């Protein structure tokens, strides 16, 4: 298979995956908050930077400092050859919502690793851009809107810097990774992960991912997208042309698997209802005696 054929196969596979992603996000596009797409863009943006090896290039420049030299030589910060693209999982979003309902803001665990059911999670930044959009609509004057748009542009740059620093501080600093270690927000940087779900408000978010078997490294070091089990993602550059990106597309059939998991959850809940009713009936009859 030549390069052109590989490109076409990759694009057709991604088109199928993107179709499911759009189906997941369509209702949100009518919502000005649109937090699902925003969070996916944040996490996949961080994964692309890591996979590309851009952080390692910076560490190489700073390698005269011993601590940075150690990080550079261990390839802890990329490049990554098997980093998958994250997609949204409604079941994980539901788990995030339930966690907040049960625990509230839970600021004592902010910056740490969260646990709920069989998932692992972390706090994340809220949807401050929704507030910015509301402010833009609140000011009728064009001059003020231009100022607010400039502020938003600078805030977006600051946001990217915060994301990189936040995740960088959470990442493991030694290889192999000690068994049982957990890494809060950096859990979203494991190359094998491809699903995430969050519940968000203006101030903060809670996100959950599925647990993975123990791995010595977060990803396999190597040229971006060179060891994909599927194909490389196709992204559109600034000129409007399609090109091969740094991330691997998720495994085929992931959307069907998500649907099956949701049905299993609904079936489990439905089957538990008769048991609950019987229990209440037994208690009621016992109290009548």
C-alpha positions in Angstrom: 0.0 0.0 0.0 1.5 3.3 -1.1 1.4 6.6 0.9 -1.6 7.9 -0.9 -3.6 4.8 -0.3 -2.6 4.8 3.4 -3.8 8.5 3.6 -7.2 7.6 2.0 -7.7 4.6 4.4 -6.8 6.8 7.4 -9.2 9.5 6.2 -12.1 7.0 5.7 -11.6 5.5 9.1 -11.5 8.9 10.8 -14.6 10.0 8.9 -16.5 7.1 10.4 -15.2 7.9 13.9 -15.9 11.6 13.5 -19.4 10.8 12.5 -20.0 9.2 15.9 -18.2 12.1 17.6 -20.5 14.6 15.9 -23.6 12.5 16.8 -22.4 12.7 20.4 -21.8 16.5 20.2 -24.7 17.7 18.0 -27.0 18.6 20.9 -24.2 20.5 22.6 -23.5 22.6 19.5 -26.9 24.2 20.1 -25.7 25.0 23.7 -23.5 28.1 24.0 -21.4 26.4 26.7 -20.4 23.5 24.4 -18.2 22.2 27.1 -17.7 18.7 25.7 -16.0 19.9 22.5 -14.0 22.4 24.5 -12.6 19.8 26.9 -11.8 17.4 24.1 -9.9 20.1 22.3 -8.0 20.8 25.5 -7.0 17.2 26.2 -6.3 16.3 22.6 -4.3 19.5 22.1 -2.1 18.5 25.1 -1.7 15.0 23.7 -0.7 16.3 20.3 2.0 18.5 21.9 3.3 15.5 23.9 3.2 13.2 20.9 5.0 15.6 18.6 8.0 15.8 21.0 7.8 19.6 21.2 8.3 19.5 25.0 11.3 17.3 24.6 12.8 19.8 22.2 12.5 22.4 24.9 14.1 20.1 27.5 16.9 19.4 25.0 17.7 23.2 24.9 17.7 23.2 28.7 19.7 20.0 29.0 22.7 21.8 30.4 20.7 21.7 33.7 21.0 18.2 35.1 17.4 17.8 36.1 16.2 18.8 32.6 18.8 16.5 31.0 17.5 13.5 32.9 13.9 14.3 31.8 15.1 14.7 28.2 17.0 11.4 28.0 14.2 9.4 29.6 11.7 10.5 26.9 9.1 11.1 29.7 7.7 14.1 27.8 7.6 12.6 24.3 7.6 12.1 21.4 4.9 9.4 21.6 4.4 6.8 18.9 1.1 5.4 20.0 -0.9 8.3 21.5 -4.6 7.8 20.7 -7.1 10.5 20.1 -9.6 11.0 22.9 -13.4 10.7 22.3 -16.3 11.5 24.5 -17.9 8.8 26.7 -21.4 9.6 28.1 -21.1 6.9 30.7 -18.0 8.6 32.1 -19.8 11.9 31.9 -22.6 10.4 34.0 -20.1 9.1 36.5 -18.6 12.6 36.8 -22.1 14.1 37.4 -22.8 11.5 40.1 -19.5 12.1 41.8 -20.3 15.9 42.1 -23.8 15.1 43.3 -22.4 12.8 46.0 -19.3 14.8 47.0 -19.9 18.4 46.0 -16.9 20.5 45.0 -14.6 18.4 47.3 -11.8 20.9 47.2 -9.8 18.9 49.7 -9.0 16.5 46.9 -8.3 19.2 44.3 -5.1 18.4 42.5 -5.3 14.7 43.6 -6.7 11.6 42.0 -10.4 10.9 42.4 -12.0 7.4 42.5 -15.6 6.5 41.7 -17.0 3.0 40.9 -14.3 1.4 38.7 -13.1 4.8 37.3 -10.2 7.1 38.0 -10.6 10.9 37.7 -9.4 14.4 38.5 -10.6 18.0 38.9 -10.1 20.2 35.9 -10.8 23.9 35.0 -14.3 25.0 34.4 -15.9 26.5 31.3 -14.7 30.1 31.8 -15.3 30.8 28.0 -19.0 30.5 28.6 -18.8 33.4 31.0 -16.7 35.3 28.4 -19.4 34.7 25.8 -22.1 36.0 28.1 -20.1 39.1 28.8 -19.6 39.7 25.1 -23.3 39.6 24.6 -24.0 41.8 27.6 -22.0 44.7 26.1 -23.8 46.4 23.2 -21.0 48.6 22.0 -18.6 47.4 19.3 -15.6 48.9 21.0 -16.1 46.9 24.2 -16.7 43.7 22.2 -13.4 44.2 20.5 -11.6 44.6 23.8 -13.3 41.5 25.2 -12.3 39.5 22.2 -8.7 40.5 22.7 -8.9 39.5 26.3 -10.4 36.2 25.3 -7.5 35.6 22.8 -4.9 36.2 25.5 -6.8 34.1 28.0 -6.8 31.2 25.5 -3.0 31.4 25.3 -2.8 31.5 29.0 -5.1 28.5 29.2 -2.8 26.4 27.0 0.2 27.3 29.1 -1.7 26.4 32.3 -2.7 23.0 30.8 0.9 22.1 29.9 2.2 23.2 33.3 -0.6 21.5 35.2 -0.2 18.2 33.4 3.6 18.4 33.4 3.6 18.7 37.2 1.4 15.7 37.5 3.3 13.4 35.2 5.6 10.7 36.5 9.3 11.7 36.7 10.8 8.2 36.7 10.7 5.1 34.5 9.5 2.5 35.1 6.3 3.9 36.7 6.0 2.6 40.3 3.1 0.1 40.6 0.0 1.7 42.2 1.1 5.3 41.4 -1.7 7.6 40.1 -1.2 10.9 38.4 -4.4 13.0 38.7 -4.8 15.1 35.5 -1.9 13.4 33.8 -4.0 10.2 33.7 -5.5 11.8 30.6 -2.0 11.5 28.9 -1.7 7.7 28.9 -1.3 6.8 25.2 -3.7 3.7 25.4 -6.6 5.7 26.7 -9.1 7.0 24.2 -12.2 7.7 26.2 -13.0 10.5 28.7 -16.1 12.1 30.2 -16.5 15.2 32.4 -19.2 17.2 34.1 -18.5 20.9 34.0 -19.7 24.2 35.3 -18.2 27.7 35.1 -15.8 27.2 37.9 -14.5 23.7 37.7 -15.0 20.3 36.0 -14.6 16.7 37.2 -13.4 14.2 34.6 -13.2 10.4 34.7 -11.4 7.8 32.6 -11.4 4.0 32.6 -8.7 2.2 34.6 -5.8 0.6 32.7 -3.7 -2.4 33.5 -0.2 -1.5 34.9 2.1 0.0 32.4 5.8 0.8 32.8 5.4 3.9 30.7 2.6 6.3 29.8 3.3 5.7 26.1 5.8 4.2 23.7 8.6 6.6 22.8 9.1 7.2 19.1 8.1 9.3 16.2 4.5 10.5 16.4 1.9 8.1 15.1 4.5 5.6 14.0 3.1 2.7 16.0 -0.7 3.1 15.6 -2.8 -0.1 15.8 -5.3 1.7 13.6 -4.4 4.8 11.5 -3.2 8.3 12.0 -5.7 11.1 12.5 -6.3 13.5 9.6 -6.3 17.2 10.6 -6.8 20.4 8.6 -3.9 22.8 8.5 -4.1 26.6 8.4 -4.2 26.5 4.6 -7.3 24.4 4.7 -5.5 21.2 3.5 -5.8 17.8 5.1 -2.6 16.3 6.5 -1.6 13.4 8.8 -1.7 14.4 12.5 0.2 13.2 15.6 -2.5 11.1 17.2 -3.9 7.6 16.4 -7.6 7.2 15.6 -9.5 5.2 18.2 -10.1 1.4 17.7 -12.9 0.7 15.2 -16.1 -0.2 16.9 -15.6 2.0 20.0 -18.9 3.7 19.6 -20.8 0.3 19.4 -18.9 -0.7 22.6 -20.0 2.5 24.3 -23.6 1.7 23.4 -23.4 -1.8 24.7 -21.9 -0.6 28.0 -24.8 1.9 28.4 -27.4 -0.9 27.7 -25.7 -3.1 30.2 -25.9 -0.3 32.8 -29.6 0.3 32.0 -30.3 -3.5 32.2 -28.5 -3.8 35.5 -30.6 -0.9 36.9 -33.8 -2.2 35.6 -33.2 -5.7 37.0 -32.5 -4.2 40.4 -35.9 -2.5 40.6 -38.0 -5.7 41.3 -35.5 -6.7 44.1 -35.9 -3.2 45.7 -39.7 -3.5 45.5 -39.7 -7.0 47.0 -37.5 -5.7 49.8 -39.8 -2.9 50.6 -42.8 -5.3 50.5 -41.2 -7.6 53.0 -40.4 -4.7 55.3 -43.9 -3.4 55.0 -45.5 -6.8 55.8 -43.1 -7.2 58.8 -44.1 -3.9 60.2 -47.8 -4.7 60.0 -47.4 -7.8 62.2 
